């Protein structure tokens, strides 16, 4: 099991290049939040974004606030 985890984590490639020190999430900036939401509307995981646990919780809170205020859609609408 441990061997599988090491192999999986080693091969994982993060697609985001972020400066975590200057990163601040706000529900008032939906363009920034959309970078962390998939086309289906789900929040991208920590493994893919490279965020810390604290930043991931802040991101989730701000995405939910933006959805509640209708700044972000809950799901993608299909045409």
C-alpha positions in Angstrom: 0.0 0.0 0.0 2.8 2.4 0.9 4.6 1.7 -2.3 1.4 2.5 -4.3 1.0 5.8 -2.5 4.6 6.9 -3.2 4.3 6.0 -6.8 1.0 7.8 -7.2 2.3 11.0 -5.5 5.5 11.0 -7.4 3.7 10.9 -10.7 1.2 13.6 -9.8 1.7 16.8 -11.8 0.2 20.0 -10.5 -1.4 22.0 -13.3 -1.5 25.2 -11.3 1.4 27.6 -10.7 0.5 29.8 -7.8 2.2 32.1 -5.4 0.5 31.0 -2.2 1.9 33.9 -0.1 0.0 36.5 -2.1 -3.1 34.4 -2.8 -6.3 35.8 -1.2 -9.8 34.5 -2.0 -12.8 36.7 -1.9 -16.4 36.1 -3.1 -16.2 39.5 -4.8 -13.7 38.1 -7.4 -15.6 35.4 -9.3 -12.9 35.4 -12.1 -10.3 34.1 -9.6 -12.7 31.6 -8.1 -13.6 30.2 -11.5 -10.0 29.0 -12.0 -10.6 26.6 -9.1 -14.1 25.3 -10.3 -14.6 22.7 -13.0 -17.0 23.1 -15.9 -19.5 21.0 -14.0 -19.3 23.3 -11.0 -17.3 21.2 -8.6 -14.3 22.6 -6.7 -11.0 21.3 -7.8 -9.2 19.2 -5.2 -6.1 20.2 -3.2 -4.0 17.6 -5.0 -4.6 19.2 -8.3 -4.3 22.9 -7.3 -1.5 22.6 -4.8 -3.3 24.6 -2.1 -2.7 24.1 1.6 -5.5 22.8 3.7 -6.2 26.3 5.1 -6.4 27.9 1.7 -8.6 25.1 0.4 -11.1 25.7 3.2 -11.0 29.4 2.5 -11.6 28.7 -1.2 -14.6 26.4 -0.5 -16.1 29.0 1.8 -15.8 31.8 -0.7 -17.0 29.7 -3.6 -20.1 28.8 -1.6 -20.7 32.5 -0.7 -20.4 33.5 -4.4 -22.8 30.8 -5.4 -25.3 31.9 -2.8 -25.1 35.5 -4.1 -25.4 34.3 -7.7 -22.0 35.5 -8.7 -21.1 31.9 -9.6 -23.4 29.2 -11.0 -24.0 26.1 -9.0 -23.8 24.0 -12.2 -23.0 24.6 -15.8 -26.1 25.2 -18.0 -26.1 23.3 -21.2 -27.4 24.9 -24.4 
